[in-house]
């Protein structure tokens, strides 16, 4: 029982400054990549730029390597 409680406390203490948990941030990142891929298939540069910015922001918040999008001028 204590191990479950400690896992819960650890999960709640890993929140970002924006009040999202790490898991929520990873979910948002996954959805942003999906949106980016859909916009790319539709050749919608405005949406691709929007999603690329979101992807980079979330990646920075998670402390992982940040993607570059040279075809959009975002690096």
C-alpha positions, 0 to 999 in steps of 0.5 A: 500500500505504501508503494502505491501511495509513494507512486501517487505522490511522485506522479503528482510532484512531477507537474510542470510549471503550467500545472500539467503532469508529465503524462498530460504533456506527453499526451499533448505532444503526441496529439500535436505530432498527429495534427502536424502530420495531418496538416502536412498531408493537407499541405496546410502551412499555417497549421503546420507552423502552429503545430510545430510551435506547439511541439517545440514548446512542449518538448522544451517543457519536458526537457527533451531534444527539440525538433526543428522544422527547416522547411517552415523556417523553424529551427 
